[in-house]
Amino acid sequence: MRRILLASVMSLAALPAFAADLPVRTAPVAPAPVYAPLYNWTGFYIGANAGYAWGNSDVVDLALGTKYSLDPGGFTAGLQAGYNYQVNQFVLGVEADANWIDASDSYSDGFVYASSKVSWLSTIRARVGYAFNNVLIYATGGIAFGEAKATWYDGGAISIRDSDTRTGWALGAGVEYAFNRNWTAKLEYLYYDLGDSSFYGSAPVVGPALLPVGTTTGAKADWSGNIVRAGINYKF
């Protein structure tokens, strides 16, 4: 009986040493998280755009003070190029574009005819934006210049036209999305104003308006409008 008790005690004493020799099981280590790199907007880019332009243009008979309000509108398409520089989440840049615009309107009552048109428009603008990784929200503004035309006809006595490259300003905002490292897509709104111009002419004959030959009269026109366009850019 003593031998059995002694053997039991010795077995119990040896258990800790035996347990120490057993391999230790540990929980599997979770892999380190992998973060996608943040998009960097810094760099040069070129691209193309297309959209719709509509505006307001008044042609005024300077002799009578009659105003003819026109609403030119039409398709626009063009090219752009620029450069962005990113500091933290802020993006500063400059962009230049050249767009063809088919925006025109006219008024006629059988006696008076007035028309207005913007044939092309270019801008050089600063851009200031805030980036949410690959999404950029920005404001933009700068110089605008383009070819503006106007016609005024008073029923046969006089017909005068104005066509000139005019300088003004543009202001707008947009959002741009980078869908891979090199390609971005944008949606943009611009308001432009090319100012106004007065133009004059002389009556060649006595016409329905009973203007004596050589009478000088004139008209005044202004050109401003809105552009909504979508674009795509390739960033180098």
Contacts in CASP RR format, 6 or more apart in sequence:
PFRMAT RR
TARGET T0000
AUTHOR 0000-0000-0000
METHOD contacts of the structure
MODEL  1
MRRILLASVMSLAALPAFAADLPVRTAPVAPAPVYAPLYNWTGFYIGANA
GYAWGNSDVVDLALGTKYSLDPGGFTAGLQAGYNYQVNQFVLGVEADANW
IDASDSYSDGFVYASSKVSWLSTIRARVGYAFNNVLIYATGGIAFGEAKA
TWYDGGAISIRDSDTRTGWALGAGVEYAFNRNWTAKLEYLYYDLGDSSFY
GSAPVVGPALLPVGTTTGAKADWSGNIVRAGINYKF
38 133 0 8 1.000
39 131 0 8 1.000
39 133 0 8 1.000
39 134 0 8 1.000
39 178 0 8 1.000
39 181 0 8 1.000
40 86 0 8 1.000
41 84 0 8 1.000
41 86 0 8 1.000
41 91 0 8 1.000
41 131 0 8 1.000
41 136 0 8 1.000
41 178 0 8 1.000
41 235 0 8 1.000
42 84 0 8 1.000
42 85 0 8 1.000
42 86 0 8 1.000
43 83 0 8 1.000
43 84 0 8 1.000
43 85 0 8 1.000
43 235 0 8 1.000
43 236 0 8 1.000
44 81 0 8 1.000
44 82 0 8 1.000
44 83 0 8 1.000
44 235 0 8 1.000
44 236 0 8 1.000
45 81 0 8 1.000
45 82 0 8 1.000
45 83 0 8 1.000
45 84 0 8 1.000
45 184 0 8 1.000
45 233 0 8 1.000
45 234 0 8 1.000
45 235 0 8 1.000
45 236 0 8 1.000
46 79 0 8 1.000
46 80 0 8 1.000
46 81 0 8 1.000
46 82 0 8 1.000
46 233 0 8 1.000
46 234 0 8 1.000
47 79 0 8 1.000
47 80 0 8 1.000
47 81 0 8 1.000
47 231 0 8 1.000
47 232 0 8 1.000
47 233 0 8 1.000
47 234 0 8 1.000
48 77 0 8 1.000
48 78 0 8 1.000
48 79 0 8 1.000
48 80 0 8 1.000
48 231 0 8 1.000
48 232 0 8 1.000
49 77 0 8 1.000
49 78 0 8 1.000
49 79 0 8 1.000
49 80 0 8 1.000
49 97 0 8 1.000
49 99 0 8 1.000
49 186 0 8 1.000
49 188 0 8 1.000
49 229 0 8 1.000
49 230 0 8 1.000
49 231 0 8 1.000
49 232 0 8 1.000
50 75 0 8 1.000
50 76 0 8 1.000
50 77 0 8 1.000
50 78 0 8 1.000
50 229 0 8 1.000
50 230 0 8 1.000
50 231 0 8 1.000
51 75 0 8 1.000
51 76 0 8 1.000
51 77 0 8 1.000
51 227 0 8 1.000
51 228 0 8 1.000
51 229 0 8 1.000
51 230 0 8 1.000
52 73 0 8 1.000
52 74 0 8 1.000
52 75 0 8 1.000
52 76 0 8 1.000
52 227 0 8 1.000
52 228 0 8 1.000
52 229 0 8 1.000
53 73 0 8 1.000
53 74 0 8 1.000
53 75 0 8 1.000
53 76 0 8 1.000
53 101 0 8 1.000
53 103 0 8 1.000
53 118 0 8 1.000
53 121 0 8 1.000
53 225 0 8 1.000
53 226 0 8 1.000
53 227 0 8 1.000
54 71 0 8 1.000
54 72 0 8 1.000
54 73 0 8 1.000
54 74 0 8 1.000
54 103 0 8 1.000
54 225 0 8 1.000
54 226 0 8 1.000
55 71 0 8 1.000
55 72 0 8 1.000
55 73 0 8 1.000
55 103 0 8 1.000
55 224 0 8 1.000
55 225 0 8 1.000
55 226 0 8 1.000
56 69 0 8 1.000
56 70 0 8 1.000
56 71 0 8 1.000
56 222 0 8 1.000
56 224 0 8 1.000
56 225 0 8 1.000
57 69 0 8 1.000
57 70 0 8 1.000
57 71 0 8 1.000
57 72 0 8 1.000
57 105 0 8 1.000
57 116 0 8 1.000
57 150 0 8 1.000
57 221 0 8 1.000
57 222 0 8 1.000
57 223 0 8 1.000
57 224 0 8 1.000
58 67 0 8 1.000
58 68 0 8 1.000
58 69 0 8 1.000
58 70 0 8 1.000
58 220 0 8 1.000
58 221 0 8 1.000
58 222 0 8 1.000
59 67 0 8 1.000
59 68 0 8 1.000
59 70 0 8 1.000
59 107 0 8 1.000
59 114 0 8 1.000
59 115 0 8 1.000
59 116 0 8 1.000
59 150 0 8 1.000
59 151 0 8 1.000
59 152 0 8 1.000
59 219 0 8 1.000
59 220 0 8 1.000
59 221 0 8 1.000
60 66 0 8 1.000
60 67 0 8 1.000
60 68 0 8 1.000
60 219 0 8 1.000
60 220 0 8 1.000
60 221 0 8 1.000
61 67 0 8 1.000
61 68 0 8 1.000
61 112 0 8 1.000
61 152 0 8 1.000
61 154 0 8 1.000
61 217 0 8 1.000
61 218 0 8 1.000
61 219 0 8 1.000
62 198 0 8 1.000
62 217 0 8 1.000
62 218 0 8 1.000
62 219 0 8 1.000
62 220 0 8 1.000
63 217 0 8 1.000
63 218 0 8 1.000
66 112 0 8 1.000
68 107 0 8 1.000
68 112 0 8 1.000
68 114 0 8 1.000
70 105 0 8 1.000
70 106 0 8 1.000
70 107 0 8 1.000
70 114 0 8 1.000
70 115 0 8 1.000
70 116 0 8 1.000
71 105 0 8 1.000
72 103 0 8 1.000
72 104 0 8 1.000
72 105 0 8 1.000
72 116 0 8 1.000
72 117 0 8 1.000
72 118 0 8 1.000
73 102 0 8 1.000
73 103 0 8 1.000
73 104 0 8 1.000
73 105 0 8 1.000
74 101 0 8 1.000
74 102 0 8 1.000
74 103 0 8 1.000
74 104 0 8 1.000
75 101 0 8 1.000
75 102 0 8 1.000
76 99 0 8 1.000
76 100 0 8 1.000
76 101 0 8 1.000
76 102 0 8 1.000
76 103 0 8 1.000
76 121 0 8 1.000
76 227 0 8 1.000
76 229 0 8 1.000
77 99 0 8 1.000
77 100 0 8 1.000
78 97 0 8 1.000
78 98 0 8 1.000
78 99 0 8 1.000
78 100 0 8 1.000
79 97 0 8 1.000
79 98 0 8 1.000
79 99 0 8 1.000
80 95 0 8 1.000
80 96 0 8 1.000
80 97 0 8 1.000
80 98 0 8 1.000
80 231 0 8 1.000
80 233 0 8 1.000
81 95 0 8 1.000
81 96 0 8 1.000
81 97 0 8 1.000
82 93 0 8 1.000
82 94 0 8 1.000
82 95 0 8 1.000
82 96 0 8 1.000
83 93 0 8 1.000
83 94 0 8 1.000
84 91 0 8 1.000
84 92 0 8 1.000
84 93 0 8 1.000
84 127 0 8 1.000
85 91 0 8 1.000
85 92 0 8 1.000
85 93 0 8 1.000
86 92 0 8 1.000
86 131 0 8 1.000
89 130 0 8 1.000
89 131 0 8 1.000
89 132 0 8 1.000
90 128 0 8 1.000
90 129 0 8 1.000
90 130 0 8 1.000
90 131 0 8 1.000
91 127 0 8 1.000
91 128 0 8 1.000
91 129 0 8 1.000
91 130 0 8 1.000
91 131 0 8 1.000
91 136 0 8 1.000
91 138 0 8 1.000
92 126 0 8 1.000
92 127 0 8 1.000
92 128 0 8 1.000
92 129 0 8 1.000
93 126 0 8 1.000
93 127 0 8 1.000
93 128 0 8 1.000
94 124 0 8 1.000
94 125 0 8 1.000
94 126 0 8 1.000
94 127 0 8 1.000
95 123 0 8 1.000
95 124 0 8 1.000
95 125 0 8 1.000
95 127 0 8 1.000
95 140 0 8 1.000
96 122 0 8 1.000
96 123 0 8 1.000
96 124 0 8 1.000
96 125 0 8 1.000
97 122 0 8 1.000
97 123 0 8 1.000
98 120 0 8 1.000
98 122 0 8 1.000
99 120 0 8 1.000
99 121 0 8 1.000
99 122 0 8 1.000
99 227 0 8 1.000
100 119 0 8 1.000
100 120 0 8 1.000
101 118 0 8 1.000
101 119 0 8 1.000
101 120 0 8 1.000
101 121 0 8 1.000
103 117 0 8 1.000
103 118 0 8 1.000
103 225 0 8 1.000
104 115 0 8 1.000
104 116 0 8 1.000
104 117 0 8 1.000
104 118 0 8 1.000
105 115 0 8 1.000
105 116 0 8 1.000
105 117 0 8 1.000
106 113 0 8 1.000
106 114 0 8 1.000
106 115 0 8 1.000
106 116 0 8 1.000
106 151 0 8 1.000
107 113 0 8 1.000
107 114 0 8 1.000
107 115 0 8 1.000
108 114 0 8 1.000
110 155 0 8 1.000
111 154 0 8 1.000
111 155 0 8 1.000
111 208 0 8 1.000
112 152 0 8 1.000
112 153 0 8 1.000
112 154 0 8 1.000
112 155 0 8 1.000
113 151 0 8 1.000
113 152 0 8 1.000
113 153 0 8 1.000
113 155 0 8 1.000
114 150 0 8 1.000
114 151 0 8 1.000
114 152 0 8 1.000
114 153 0 8 1.000
114 219 0 8 1.000
115 149 0 8 1.000
115 150 0 8 1.000
115 151 0 8 1.000
116 148 0 8 1.000
116 149 0 8 1.000
116 150 0 8 1.000
116 151 0 8 1.000
116 221 0 8 1.000
116 223 0 8 1.000
117 148 0 8 1.000
117 149 0 8 1.000
117 150 0 8 1.000
118 146 0 8 1.000
118 147 0 8 1.000
118 148 0 8 1.000
118 149 0 8 1.000
118 194 0 8 1.000
118 223 0 8 1.000
119 146 0 8 1.000
119 147 0 8 1.000
119 148 0 8 1.000
119 149 0 8 1.000
120 146 0 8 1.000
120 147 0 8 1.000
121 144 0 8 1.000
121 145 0 8 1.000
121 146 0 8 1.000
121 192 0 8 1.000
121 227 0 8 1.000
122 144 0 8 1.000
122 145 0 8 1.000
122 146 0 8 1.000
123 141 0 8 1.000
123 142 0 8 1.000
123 143 0 8 1.000
123 144 0 8 1.000
123 145 0 8 1.000
123 170 0 8 1.000
123 190 0 8 1.000
123 192 0 8 1.000
124 142 0 8 1.000
124 143 0 8 1.000
125 140 0 8 1.000
125 141 0 8 1.000
125 142 0 8 1.000
125 143 0 8 1.000
125 170 0 8 1.000
126 140 0 8 1.000
126 141 0 8 1.000
126 142 0 8 1.000
127 138 0 8 1.000
127 139 0 8 1.000
127 140 0 8 1.000
127 141 0 8 1.000
128 138 0 8 1.000
128 139 0 8 1.000
128 140 0 8 1.000
129 136 0 8 1.000
129 137 0 8 1.000
129 138 0 8 1.000
129 139 0 8 1.000
130 136 0 8 1.000
130 137 0 8 1.000
130 138 0 8 1.000
134 177 0 8 1.000
134 178 0 8 1.000
134 179 0 8 1.000
135 175 0 8 1.000
135 176 0 8 1.000
135 177 0 8 1.000
135 178 0 8 1.000
136 175 0 8 1.000
136 176 0 8 1.000
136 177 0 8 1.000
136 178 0 8 1.000
137 173 0 8 1.000
137 174 0 8 1.000
137 175 0 8 1.000
138 173 0 8 1.000
138 174 0 8 1.000
138 175 0 8 1.000
138 176 0 8 1.000
139 172 0 8 1.000
139 173 0 8 1.000
139 174 0 8 1.000
140 170 0 8 1.000
140 171 0 8 1.000
140 172 0 8 1.000
140 173 0 8 1.000
140 174 0 8 1.000
140 188 0 8 1.000
140 190 0 8 1.000
141 169 0 8 1.000
141 170 0 8 1.000
141 171 0 8 1.000
141 172 0 8 1.000
142 169 0 8 1.000
142 170 0 8 1.000
142 171 0 8 1.000
143 167 0 8 1.000
143 168 0 8 1.000
143 169 0 8 1.000
143 170 0 8 1.000
144 167 0 8 1.000
144 168 0 8 1.000
144 169 0 8 1.000
144 170 0 8 1.000
144 192 0 8 1.000
144 193 0 8 1.000
144 194 0 8 1.000
145 165 0 8 1.000
145 166 0 8 1.000
145 167 0 8 1.000
145 168 0 8 1.000
145 194 0 8 1.000
146 165 0 8 1.000
146 166 0 8 1.000
146 167 0 8 1.000
146 194 0 8 1.000
147 163 0 8 1.000
147 164 0 8 1.000
147 165 0 8 1.000
147 166 0 8 1.000
148 162 0 8 1.000
148 163 0 8 1.000
148 164 0 8 1.000
148 165 0 8 1.000
148 166 0 8 1.000
148 194 0 8 1.000
148 197 0 8 1.000
148 221 0 8 1.000
148 223 0 8 1.000
149 161 0 8 1.000
149 162 0 8 1.000
149 163 0 8 1.000
150 161 0 8 1.000
150 162 0 8 1.000
150 163 0 8 1.000
150 197 0 8 1.000
150 199 0 8 1.000
150 219 0 8 1.000
150 221 0 8 1.000
150 223 0 8 1.000
151 159 0 8 1.000
151 160 0 8 1.000
151 161 0 8 1.000
151 162 0 8 1.000
152 159 0 8 1.000
152 160 0 8 1.000
152 161 0 8 1.000
152 199 0 8 1.000
152 218 0 8 1.000
152 219 0 8 1.000
152 221 0 8 1.000
153 159 0 8 1.000
153 160 0 8 1.000
154 209 0 8 1.000
154 211 0 8 1.000
154 217 0 8 1.000
155 207 0 8 1.000
155 208 0 8 1.000
155 209 0 8 1.000
156 205 0 8 1.000
156 207 0 8 1.000
156 208 0 8 1.000
156 209 0 8 1.000
157 203 0 8 1.000
157 205 0 8 1.000
157 206 0 8 1.000
157 207 0 8 1.000
157 208 0 8 1.000
157 209 0 8 1.000
157 210 0 8 1.000
157 211 0 8 1.000
157 215 0 8 1.000
158 201 0 8 1.000
158 202 0 8 1.000
158 203 0 8 1.000
158 204 0 8 1.000
158 209 0 8 1.000
158 211 0 8 1.000
158 215 0 8 1.000
158 217 0 8 1.000
158 218 0 8 1.000
160 199 0 8 1.000
160 200 0 8 1.000
160 201 0 8 1.000
160 217 0 8 1.000
160 218 0 8 1.000
160 219 0 8 1.000
161 199 0 8 1.000
162 197 0 8 1.000
162 199 0 8 1.000
162 219 0 8 1.000
162 221 0 8 1.000
164 197 0 8 1.000
166 194 0 8 1.000
166 195 0 8 1.000
166 197 0 8 1.000
166 223 0 8 1.000
167 194 0 8 1.000
168 192 0 8 1.000
168 193 0 8 1.000
168 194 0 8 1.000
168 195 0 8 1.000
169 192 0 8 1.000
169 193 0 8 1.000
170 190 0 8 1.000
170 191 0 8 1.000
170 192 0 8 1.000
170 193 0 8 1.000
171 190 0 8 1.000
171 191 0 8 1.000
172 188 0 8 1.000
172 189 0 8 1.000
172 190 0 8 1.000
172 191 0 8 1.000
173 188 0 8 1.000
173 189 0 8 1.000
174 186 0 8 1.000
174 187 0 8 1.000
174 188 0 8 1.000
174 189 0 8 1.000
175 186 0 8 1.000
175 187 0 8 1.000
176 184 0 8 1.000
176 185 0 8 1.000
176 186 0 8 1.000
176 233 0 8 1.000
177 184 0 8 1.000
177 185 0 8 1.000
177 186 0 8 1.000
178 184 0 8 1.000
178 235 0 8 1.000
179 185 0 8 1.000
181 235 0 8 1.000
182 234 0 8 1.000
182 235 0 8 1.000
182 236 0 8 1.000
183 232 0 8 1.000
183 233 0 8 1.000
183 234 0 8 1.000
183 235 0 8 1.000
184 232 0 8 1.000
184 233 0 8 1.000
184 235 0 8 1.000
185 230 0 8 1.000
185 231 0 8 1.000
185 232 0 8 1.000
185 233 0 8 1.000
186 230 0 8 1.000
186 231 0 8 1.000
186 232 0 8 1.000
186 233 0 8 1.000
187 228 0 8 1.000
187 229 0 8 1.000
187 230 0 8 1.000
187 231 0 8 1.000
188 227 0 8 1.000
188 228 0 8 1.000
188 229 0 8 1.000
188 230 0 8 1.000
188 231 0 8 1.000
189 226 0 8 1.000
189 227 0 8 1.000
189 228 0 8 1.000
190 226 0 8 1.000
190 227 0 8 1.000
190 229 0 8 1.000
191 224 0 8 1.000
191 225 0 8 1.000
191 226 0 8 1.000
191 227 0 8 1.000
192 224 0 8 1.000
192 225 0 8 1.000
192 226 0 8 1.000
192 227 0 8 1.000
193 223 0 8 1.000
193 224 0 8 1.000
193 225 0 8 1.000
194 222 0 8 1.000
194 223 0 8 1.000
194 224 0 8 1.000
195 222 0 8 1.000
195 223 0 8 1.000
195 224 0 8 1.000
196 220 0 8 1.000
196 221 0 8 1.000
196 222 0 8 1.000
196 223 0 8 1.000
197 220 0 8 1.000
197 221 0 8 1.000
197 222 0 8 1.000
198 218 0 8 1.000
198 219 0 8 1.000
198 220 0 8 1.000
199 218 0 8 1.000
199 219 0 8 1.000
199 220 0 8 1.000
199 221 0 8 1.000
200 216 0 8 1.000
200 217 0 8 1.000
200 218 0 8 1.000
201 216 0 8 1.000
201 217 0 8 1.000
201 218 0 8 1.000
202 214 0 8 1.000
202 215 0 8 1.000
202 216 0 8 1.000
202 217 0 8 1.000
203 209 0 8 1.000
203 211 0 8 1.000
203 212 0 8 1.000
203 213 0 8 1.000
203 214 0 8 1.000
203 215 0 8 1.000
203 217 0 8 1.000
204 213 0 8 1.000
204 214 0 8 1.000
205 213 0 8 1.000
206 212 0 8 1.000
206 213 0 8 1.000
211 217 0 8 1.000
END
